[in-house]
Amino acid sequence: MLRNVIFAAGLVLLPATAFAQNQGQPNGLPEPPSMRSEMVPRFKQYVVTQRPTSFTYSQPLAVGTVLPQQGVVYSEVPAEYGVSGYRYTVVNEHPVLVEPSTRRVVQIID
């Protein structure tokens, strides 16, 4: 009997535990990186010095947009900007941070 009560309590508490762990974003994904605001002006200047070609994207550009596989040039973000593991590109004249395996925009640098 006691074993059944403990089992039932565990079933009730399990979803609450999972919900609490997924509070970073509504879909339960980990919070994407974000370049600290004090780094943004330096990064924008860095991008200008690299002179990348701006990709023209005809749809509204927003965080979460998945960029096309063809026609976009992705470059590594130097470690000093604190978002290692991500790439950047320029879309419609705006530098953006991109998750490399999915090509999903994680931050628009304005």
KENULUM-362980 format. One record per residue: x, y, z of N, C-alpha, C, O in turn. Coordinates in nm, 4 decimals. Layout:
KENULUM-362980
+----------+----------+----------+----------+----------+----------+----------+----------+----------+----------+----------+----------+
:      n_X :      n_Y :      n_Z :     ca_X :     ca_Y :     ca_Z :      c_X :      c_Y :      c_Z :      o_X :      o_Y :      o_Z :
+----------+----------+----------+----------+----------+----------+----------+----------+----------+----------+----------+----------+
:        X :        Y :        Z :        X :        Y :        Z :        X :        Y :        Z :        X :        Y :        Z :
...
+----------+----------+----------+----------+----------+----------+----------+----------+----------+----------+----------+----------+
***
This chain:
KENULUM-362980
+----------+----------+----------+----------+----------+----------+----------+----------+----------+----------+----------+----------+
:      n_X :      n_Y :      n_Z :     ca_X :     ca_Y :     ca_Z :      c_X :      c_Y :      c_Z :      o_X :      o_Y :      o_Z :
+----------+----------+----------+----------+----------+----------+----------+----------+----------+----------+----------+----------+
:   0.0821 :  -0.1191 :   0.0000 :   0.0000 :   0.0000 :   0.0000 :   0.0870 :   0.1261 :   0.0000 :   0.0671 :   0.2154 :  -0.0824 :
:   0.1829 :   0.1333 :   0.0920 :   0.2708 :   0.2498 :   0.1006 :   0.3495 :   0.2659 :  -0.0291 :   0.3723 :   0.3778 :  -0.0751 :
:   0.3900 :   0.1559 :  -0.0866 :   0.4629 :   0.1596 :  -0.2123 :   0.3764 :   0.2222 :  -0.3230 :   0.4266 :   0.3003 :  -0.4039 :
:   0.2498 :   0.1890 :  -0.3265 :   0.1581 :   0.2460 :  -0.4253 :   0.1408 :   0.3961 :  -0.4058 :   0.1340 :   0.4708 :  -0.5034 :
:   0.1337 :   0.4406 :  -0.2814 :   0.1194 :   0.5839 :  -0.2523 :   0.2452 :   0.6588 :  -0.2974 :   0.2352 :   0.7651 :  -0.3586 :
:   0.3612 :   0.6050 :  -0.2683 :   0.4865 :   0.6685 :  -0.3091 :   0.4971 :   0.6720 :  -0.4611 :   0.5401 :   0.7727 :  -0.5174 :
:   0.4588 :   0.5642 :  -0.5279 :   0.4606 :   0.5586 :  -0.6740 :   0.3667 :   0.6640 :  -0.7333 :   0.4033 :   0.7341 :  -0.8277 :
:   0.2469 :   0.6749 :  -0.6781 :   0.1493 :   0.7736 :  -0.7268 :   0.2005 :   0.9153 :  -0.7046 :   0.1831 :   1.0005 :  -0.7918 :
:   0.2624 :   0.9425 :  -0.5916 :   0.3177 :   1.0759 :  -0.5645 :   0.4282 :   1.1083 :  -0.6637 :   0.4393 :   1.2221 :  -0.7095 :
:   0.5090 :   1.0103 :  -0.6969 :   0.6155 :   1.0309 :  -0.7954 :   0.5589 :   1.0647 :  -0.9322 :   0.6128 :   1.1505 :  -1.0021 :
:   0.4514 :   0.9987 :  -0.9710 :   0.3879 :   1.0283 :  -1.0999 :   0.3326 :   1.1701 :  -1.1043 :   0.3362 :   1.2349 :  -1.2089 :
:   0.2818 :   1.2185 :  -0.9923 :   0.2270 :   1.3538 :  -0.9861 :   0.3389 :   1.4573 :  -0.9910 :   0.3246 :   1.5605 :  -1.0566 :
:   0.4485 :   1.4316 :  -0.9233 :   0.5571 :   1.5298 :  -0.9147 :   0.6485 :   1.5298 :  -1.0364 :   0.7131 :   1.6311 :  -1.0629 :
:   0.6564 :   1.4218 :  -1.1103 :   0.7458 :   1.4124 :  -1.2250 :   0.7195 :   1.5209 :  -1.3294 :   0.8149 :   1.5863 :  -1.3715 :
:   0.5951 :   1.5439 :  -1.3739 :   0.5714 :   1.6509 :  -1.4724 :   0.6082 :   1.7891 :  -1.4190 :   0.6567 :   1.8734 :  -1.4944 :
:   0.5860 :   1.8131 :  -1.2911 :   0.6208 :   1.9430 :  -1.2326 :   0.7707 :   1.9653 :  -1.2372 :   0.8158 :   2.0771 :  -1.2624 :
:   0.8492 :   1.8602 :  -1.2132 :   0.9943 :   1.8711 :  -1.2198 :   1.0395 :   1.9020 :  -1.3618 :   1.1247 :   1.9884 :  -1.3828 :
:   0.9831 :   1.8324 :  -1.4581 :   1.0190 :   1.8563 :  -1.5984 :   0.9804 :   1.9973 :  -1.6396 :   1.0565 :   2.0632 :  -1.7104 :
:   0.8646 :   2.0449 :  -1.5972 :   0.8204 :   2.1805 :  -1.6304 :   0.9169 :   2.2834 :  -1.5717 :   0.9517 :   2.3801 :  -1.6396 :
:   0.9595 :   2.2654 :  -1.4509 :   1.0499 :   2.3608 :  -1.3860 :   1.1844 :   2.3663 :  -1.4575 :   1.2467 :   2.4723 :  -1.4622 :
:   1.2302 :   2.2554 :  -1.5129 :   1.3579 :   2.2535 :  -1.5809 :   1.3514 :   2.3214 :  -1.7169 :   1.4550 :   2.3633 :  -1.7685 :
:   1.2341 :   2.3336 :  -1.7762 :   1.2187 :   2.3876 :  -1.9106 :   1.1703 :   2.5317 :  -1.9122 :   1.1024 :   2.5725 :  -2.0064 :
:   1.2031 :   2.6080 :  -1.8120 :   1.1543 :   2.7444 :  -1.8044 :   1.2351 :   2.8426 :  -1.8862 :   1.1931 :   2.9577 :  -1.8979 :
:   1.3498 :   2.8047 :  -1.9445 :   1.4324 :   2.8959 :  -2.0232 :   1.3581 :   2.9545 :  -2.1418 :   1.3665 :   3.0751 :  -2.1653 :
:   1.2863 :   2.8738 :  -2.2166 :   1.2092 :   2.9166 :  -2.3317 :   1.0787 :   2.8413 :  -2.3317 :   1.0706 :   2.7331 :  -2.2735 :
:   0.9756 :   2.8951 :  -2.3954 :   0.8461 :   2.8282 :  -2.3957 :   0.8490 :   2.6871 :  -2.4546 :   0.7722 :   2.6012 :  -2.4114 :
:   0.9358 :   2.6621 :  -2.5519 :   0.9395 :   2.5297 :  -2.6141 :   1.0337 :   2.4332 :  -2.5435 :   1.0545 :   2.3215 :  -2.5910 :
:   1.0911 :   2.4747 :  -2.4306 :   1.1775 :   2.3870 :  -2.3535 :   1.3201 :   2.3808 :  -2.4021 :   1.4011 :   2.3087 :  -2.3438 :
:   1.3546 :   2.4548 :  -2.5083 :   1.4916 :   2.4552 :  -2.5578 :   1.5782 :   2.5410 :  -2.4676 :   1.5272 :   2.6324 :  -2.4028 :
:   1.7086 :   2.5141 :  -2.4617 :   1.7956 :   2.5982 :  -2.3807 :   1.7983 :   2.7403 :  -2.4362 :   1.7790 :   2.7621 :  -2.5558 :
:   1.8221 :   2.8340 :  -2.3495 :   1.8295 :   2.9746 :  -2.3883 :   1.9456 :   2.9937 :  -2.4859 :   2.0577 :   2.9527 :  -2.4557 :
:   1.9214 :   3.0553 :  -2.6026 :   2.0308 :   3.0760 :  -2.6980 :   2.1288 :   3.1800 :  -2.6457 :   2.0940 :   3.2607 :  -2.5595 :
:   2.2500 :   3.1781 :  -2.6971 :   2.3476 :   3.2748 :  -2.6497 :   2.3074 :   3.4144 :  -2.6939 :   2.2333 :   3.4316 :  -2.7906 :
:   2.3560 :   3.5108 :  -2.6238 :   2.3311 :   3.6485 :  -2.6614 :   2.4601 :   3.7250 :  -2.6355 :   2.5189 :   3.7156 :  -2.5277 :
:   2.5028 :   3.7997 :  -2.7344 :   2.6228 :   3.8804 :  -2.7179 :   2.5913 :   3.9917 :  -2.6186 :   2.4899 :   4.0604 :  -2.6306 :
:   2.6790 :   4.0084 :  -2.5211 :   2.6589 :   4.1137 :  -2.4216 :   2.6552 :   4.2497 :  -2.4898 :   2.7289 :   4.2738 :  -2.5854 :
:   2.5703 :   4.3376 :  -2.4411 :   2.5473 :   4.4673 :  -2.5057 :   2.6749 :   4.5498 :  -2.5192 :   2.6903 :   4.6236 :  -2.6165 :
:   2.7659 :   4.5386 :  -2.4241 :   2.8901 :   4.6170 :  -2.4333 :   2.9830 :   4.5670 :  -2.5442 :   3.0741 :   4.6386 :  -2.5858 :
:   2.9600 :   4.4439 :  -2.5923 :   3.0421 :   4.3886 :  -2.7007 :   2.9867 :   4.4223 :  -2.8391 :   3.0592 :   4.4139 :  -2.9382 :
:   2.8601 :   4.4600 :  -2.8468 :   2.7936 :   4.4814 :  -2.9753 :   2.8639 :   4.5862 :  -3.0615 :   2.8895 :   4.5578 :  -3.1785 :
:   2.8970 :   4.7065 :  -3.0107 :   2.9636 :   4.8050 :  -3.0979 :   3.0973 :   4.7542 :  -3.1534 :   3.1288 :   4.7765 :  -3.2703 :
:   3.1748 :   4.6864 :  -3.0697 :   3.3039 :   4.6321 :  -3.1161 :   3.2818 :   4.5251 :  -3.2219 :   3.3538 :   4.5200 :  -3.3216 :
:   3.1815 :   4.4388 :  -3.2001 :   3.1548 :   4.3333 :  -3.2964 :   3.1079 :   4.3922 :  -3.4292 :   3.1501 :   4.3465 :  -3.5355 :
:   3.0217 :   4.4922 :  -3.4241 :   2.9751 :   4.5554 :  -3.5472 :   3.0927 :   4.6147 :  -3.6245 :   3.0982 :   4.6046 :  -3.7471 :
:   3.1866 :   4.6764 :  -3.5527 :   3.3057 :   4.7310 :  -3.6177 :   3.3906 :   4.6186 :  -3.6772 :   3.4441 :   4.6317 :  -3.7873 :
:   3.4022 :   4.5084 :  -3.6035 :   3.4763 :   4.3923 :  -3.6541 :   3.4153 :   4.3433 :  -3.7851 :   3.4873 :   4.3169 :  -3.8814 :
:   3.2833 :   4.3314 :  -3.7885 :   3.2147 :   4.2824 :  -3.9087 :   3.2415 :   4.3768 :  -4.0254 :   3.2655 :   4.3314 :  -4.1373 :
:   3.2378 :   4.5076 :  -4.0007 :   3.2648 :   4.6050 :  -4.1074 :   3.4047 :   4.5836 :  -4.1637 :   3.4237 :   4.5904 :  -4.2852 :
:   3.5026 :   4.5580 :  -4.0779 :   3.6399 :   4.5397 :  -4.1256 :   3.6556 :   4.4104 :  -4.2057 :   3.7456 :   4.3996 :  -4.2890 :
:   3.5684 :   4.3124 :  -4.1809 :   3.5758 :   4.1852 :  -4.2538 :   3.5123 :   4.1953 :  -4.3925 :   3.5399 :   4.1129 :  -4.4796 :
:   3.4288 :   4.2942 :  -4.4127 :   3.3638 :   4.3220 :  -4.5398 :   3.2891 :   4.2019 :  -4.5997 :   3.3084 :   4.1685 :  -4.7166 :
:   3.2042 :   4.1376 :  -4.5193 :   3.1281 :   4.0251 :  -4.5750 :   3.0187 :   4.0747 :  -4.6695 :   2.9709 :   4.1875 :  -4.6570 :
:   2.9807 :   3.9912 :  -4.7618 :   2.8707 :   4.0222 :  -4.8517 :   2.7395 :   4.0045 :  -4.7762 :   2.7202 :   3.9043 :  -4.7073 :
:   2.6503 :   4.1008 :  -4.7891 :   2.5201 :   4.0919 :  -4.7237 :   2.4274 :   4.0047 :  -4.8079 :   2.4120 :   4.0256 :  -4.9282 :
:   2.3669 :   3.9074 :  -4.7425 :   2.2696 :   3.8205 :  -4.8084 :   2.1350 :   3.8919 :  -4.8080 :   2.0929 :   3.9430 :  -4.7042 :
:   2.0675 :   3.8963 :  -4.9210 :   1.9356 :   3.9575 :  -4.9294 :   1.8304 :   3.8516 :  -4.9017 :   1.8184 :   3.7529 :  -4.9742 :
:   1.7550 :   3.8740 :  -4.7959 :   1.6513 :   3.7798 :  -4.7535 :   1.5168 :   3.8488 :  -4.7708 :   1.4945 :   3.9555 :  -4.7136 :
:   1.4273 :   3.7902 :  -4.8483 :   1.3016 :   3.8566 :  -4.8833 :   1.1930 :   3.8448 :  -4.7765 :   1.0950 :   3.9192 :  -4.7801 :
:   1.2091 :   3.7534 :  -4.6826 :   1.1112 :   3.7369 :  -4.5750 :   1.1499 :   3.8264 :  -4.4566 :   1.2635 :   3.8733 :  -4.4493 :
:   1.0562 :   3.8502 :  -4.3638 :   1.0931 :   3.9264 :  -4.2431 :   1.2027 :   3.8524 :  -4.1660 :   1.1941 :   3.7314 :  -4.1453 :
:   1.3040 :   3.9251 :  -4.1244 :   1.4149 :   3.8663 :  -4.0500 :   1.3862 :   3.8792 :  -3.9011 :   1.3604 :   3.9886 :  -3.8510 :
:   1.3909 :   3.7670 :  -3.8312 :   1.3635 :   3.7656 :  -3.6878 :   1.4440 :   3.6535 :  -3.6238 :   1.4883 :   3.5607 :  -3.6915 :
:   1.4622 :   3.6633 :  -3.4924 :   1.5239 :   3.5538 :  -3.4185 :   1.4369 :   3.4302 :  -3.4408 :   1.3146 :   3.4362 :  -3.4279 :
:   1.5003 :   3.3200 :  -3.4737 :   1.4295 :   3.1962 :  -3.5023 :   1.4198 :   3.1669 :  -3.6511 :   1.3897 :   3.0540 :  -3.6899 :
:   1.4448 :   3.2669 :  -3.7352 :   1.4438 :   3.2460 :  -3.8801 :   1.5517 :   3.1461 :  -3.9167 :   1.6651 :   3.1572 :  -3.8702 :
:   1.5178 :   3.0489 :  -3.9992 :   1.6167 :   2.9531 :  -4.0496 :   1.6593 :   3.0019 :  -4.1873 :   1.5777 :   3.0126 :  -4.2788 :
:   1.7872 :   3.0309 :  -4.2005 :   1.8402 :   3.0837 :  -4.3258 :   1.8622 :   2.9709 :  -4.4264 :   1.8803 :   2.8554 :  -4.3877 :
:   1.8606 :   3.0041 :  -4.5543 :   1.8800 :   2.9016 :  -4.6570 :   2.0179 :   2.8364 :  -4.6491 :   2.1136 :   2.8960 :  -4.5996 :
:   2.0262 :   2.7152 :  -4.6979 :   2.1528 :   2.6428 :  -4.6979 :   2.2462 :   2.6983 :  -4.8055 :   2.3680 :   2.6993 :  -4.7872 :
:   2.1910 :   2.7434 :  -4.9155 :   2.2708 :   2.7932 :  -5.0277 :   2.2703 :   2.9461 :  -5.0301 :   2.1691 :   3.0090 :  -4.9994 :
:   2.3838 :   3.0048 :  -5.0665 :   2.3907 :   3.1482 :  -5.0893 :   2.4298 :   3.2324 :  -4.9695 :   2.4530 :   3.3523 :  -4.9847 :
:   2.4377 :   3.1746 :  -4.8521 :   2.4732 :   3.2491 :  -4.7314 :   2.6129 :   3.2069 :  -4.6887 :   2.6426 :   3.0877 :  -4.6809 :
:   2.6985 :   3.3045 :  -4.6610 :   2.8346 :   3.2758 :  -4.6152 :   2.8389 :   3.2962 :  -4.4639 :   2.8071 :   3.4039 :  -4.4134 :
:   2.8789 :   3.1909 :  -4.3927 :   2.8870 :   3.1952 :  -4.2463 :   3.0333 :   3.2012 :  -4.2047 :   3.1182 :   3.1335 :  -4.2627 :
:   3.0619 :   3.2825 :  -4.1041 :   3.1989 :   3.2959 :  -4.0524 :   3.1987 :   3.2720 :  -3.9024 :   3.0984 :   3.2943 :  -3.8345 :
:   3.3131 :   3.2262 :  -3.8516 :   3.3255 :   3.2045 :  -3.7072 :   3.3271 :   3.3363 :  -3.6334 :   3.3819 :   3.4353 :  -3.6818 :
:   3.2663 :   3.3369 :  -3.5155 :   3.2717 :   3.4531 :  -3.4275 :   3.3973 :   3.4381 :  -3.3422 :   3.4129 :   3.3363 :  -3.2747 :
:   3.4873 :   3.5367 :  -3.3434 :   3.6060 :   3.5269 :  -3.2583 :   3.5682 :   3.5084 :  -3.1109 :   3.4689 :   3.5642 :  -3.0642 :
:   3.6469 :   3.4312 :  -3.0398 :   3.6186 :   3.3968 :  -2.8997 :   3.6021 :   3.5186 :  -2.8098 :   3.5280 :   3.5129 :  -2.7118 :
:   3.6691 :   3.6274 :  -2.8411 :   3.6631 :   3.7465 :  -2.7552 :   3.5225 :   3.8047 :  -2.7417 :   3.4985 :   3.8854 :  -2.6519 :
:   3.4298 :   3.7660 :  -2.8282 :   3.2940 :   3.8200 :  -2.8222 :   3.2003 :   3.7338 :  -2.7382 :   3.0832 :   3.7679 :  -2.7220 :
:   3.2496 :   3.6241 :  -2.6854 :   3.1761 :   3.5459 :  -2.5866 :   3.0628 :   3.4586 :  -2.6375 :   2.9770 :   3.4178 :  -2.5592 :
:   3.0603 :   3.4293 :  -2.7649 :   2.9559 :   3.3420 :  -2.8196 :   3.0198 :   3.2338 :  -2.9060 :   2.9773 :   3.2095 :  -3.0190 :
:   3.1216 :   3.1701 :  -2.8516 :   3.1932 :   3.0687 :  -2.9284 :   3.0983 :   2.9542 :  -2.9643 :   3.0041 :   2.9235 :  -2.8912 :
:   3.1259 :   2.8932 :  -3.0774 :   3.0425 :   2.7847 :  -3.1246 :   2.9334 :   2.8315 :  -3.2186 :   2.8632 :   2.7496 :  -3.2779 :
:   2.9183 :   2.9613 :  -3.2329 :   2.8177 :   3.0166 :  -3.3233 :   2.8867 :   3.0840 :  -3.4400 :   3.0059 :   3.1139 :  -3.4336 :
:   2.8135 :   3.1074 :  -3.5447 :   2.8658 :   3.1736 :  -3.6636 :   2.7920 :   3.3055 :  -3.6808 :   2.6879 :   3.3294 :  -3.6195 :
:   2.8489 :   3.3905 :  -3.7663 :   2.7778 :   3.5126 :  -3.7999 :   2.7709 :   3.5256 :  -3.9506 :   2.8508 :   3.4676 :  -4.0241 :
:   2.6750 :   3.6019 :  -3.9938 :   2.6615 :   3.6394 :  -4.1332 :   2.5936 :   3.7752 :  -4.1348 :   2.5533 :   3.8266 :  -4.0305 :
:   2.5814 :   3.8324 :  -4.2523 :   2.5114 :   3.9599 :  -4.2654 :   2.3903 :   3.9360 :  -4.3547 :   2.4021 :   3.8849 :  -4.4661 :
:   2.2742 :   3.9740 :  -4.3037 :   2.1490 :   3.9563 :  -4.3763 :   2.0792 :   4.0925 :  -4.3831 :   2.0540 :   4.1559 :  -4.2807 :
:   2.0488 :   4.1355 :  -4.5046 :   1.9832 :   4.2654 :  -4.5250 :   2.0565 :   4.3767 :  -4.4508 :   1.9952 :   4.4636 :  -4.3888 :
:   2.1891 :   4.3716 :  -4.4589 :   2.2787 :   4.4714 :  -4.3991 :   2.2847 :   4.4667 :  -4.2461 :   2.3361 :   4.5601 :  -4.1847 :
:   2.2337 :   4.3605 :  -4.1833 :   2.2385 :   4.3442 :  -4.0379 :   2.3235 :   4.2226 :  -4.0025 :   2.2980 :   4.1135 :  -4.0535 :
:   2.4240 :   4.2387 :  -3.9162 :   2.4957 :   4.1201 :  -3.8687 :   2.4021 :   4.0350 :  -3.7825 :   2.3256 :   4.0882 :  -3.7020 :
:   2.4085 :   3.9051 :  -3.7994 :   2.3268 :   3.8140 :  -3.7198 :   2.4127 :   3.6981 :  -3.6698 :   2.5055 :   3.6545 :  -3.7379 :
:   2.3806 :   3.6485 :  -3.5495 :   2.4432 :   3.5274 :  -3.4974 :   2.3560 :   3.4106 :  -3.5363 :   2.2333 :   3.4185 :  -3.5300 :
:   2.4200 :   3.3008 :  -3.5770 :   2.3489 :   3.1849 :  -3.6301 :   2.3995 :   3.0579 :  -3.5625 :   2.5197 :   3.0411 :  -3.5419 :
:   2.3070 :   2.9691 :  -3.5281 :   2.3414 :   2.8366 :  -3.4777 :   2.3826 :   2.7554 :  -3.5994 :   2.3006 :   2.7318 :  -3.6882 :
:   2.5095 :   2.7117 :  -3.6054 :   2.5608 :   2.6546 :  -3.7301 :   2.4930 :   2.5269 :  -3.7792 :   2.4785 :   2.5094 :  -3.9002 :
:   2.4517 :   2.4387 :  -3.6915 :   2.3954 :   2.3121 :  -3.7400 :   2.2538 :   2.3271 :  -3.7954 :   2.2108 :   2.2466 :  -3.8781 :
:   2.1812 :   2.4298 :  -3.7503 :   2.0438 :   2.4486 :  -3.7971 :   2.0280 :   2.5716 :  -3.8861 :   1.9254 :   2.5860 :  -3.9527 :
:   2.1267 :   2.6600 :  -3.8888 :   2.1232 :   2.7875 :  -3.9615 :   2.0150 :   2.8804 :  -3.9070 :   1.9665 :   2.9688 :  -3.9777 :
:   1.9777 :   2.8597 :  -3.7808 :   1.8737 :   2.9393 :  -3.7154 :   1.9352 :   3.0663 :  -3.6560 :   2.0363 :   3.0599 :  -3.5860 :
:   1.8736 :   3.1813 :  -3.6841 :   1.9190 :   3.3089 :  -3.6294 :   1.8900 :   3.3103 :  -3.4796 :   1.7761 :   3.2902 :  -3.4374 :
:   1.9949 :   3.3346 :  -3.3989 :   1.9763 :   3.3402 :  -3.2541 :   1.9855 :   3.4825 :  -3.2011 :   1.9398 :   3.5097 :  -3.0901 :
:   2.0439 :   3.5742 :  -3.2784 :   2.0492 :   3.7138 :  -3.2359 :   2.0735 :   3.8010 :  -3.3579 :   2.1565 :   3.7696 :  -3.4432 :
:   1.9996 :   3.9111 :  -3.3645 :   2.0231 :   4.0139 :  -3.4658 :   2.1006 :   4.1243 :  -3.3978 :   2.0552 :   4.1799 :  -3.2978 :
:   2.2165 :   4.1566 :  -3.4508 :   2.3036 :   4.2557 :  -3.3872 :   2.2671 :   4.3933 :  -3.4422 :   2.3039 :   4.4282 :  -3.5544 :
:   2.1942 :   4.4710 :  -3.3619 :   2.1561 :   4.6070 :  -3.4031 :   2.2155 :   4.7097 :  -3.3098 :   2.1945 :   4.8295 :  -3.3284 :
+----------+----------+----------+----------+----------+----------+----------+----------+----------+----------+----------+----------+
***
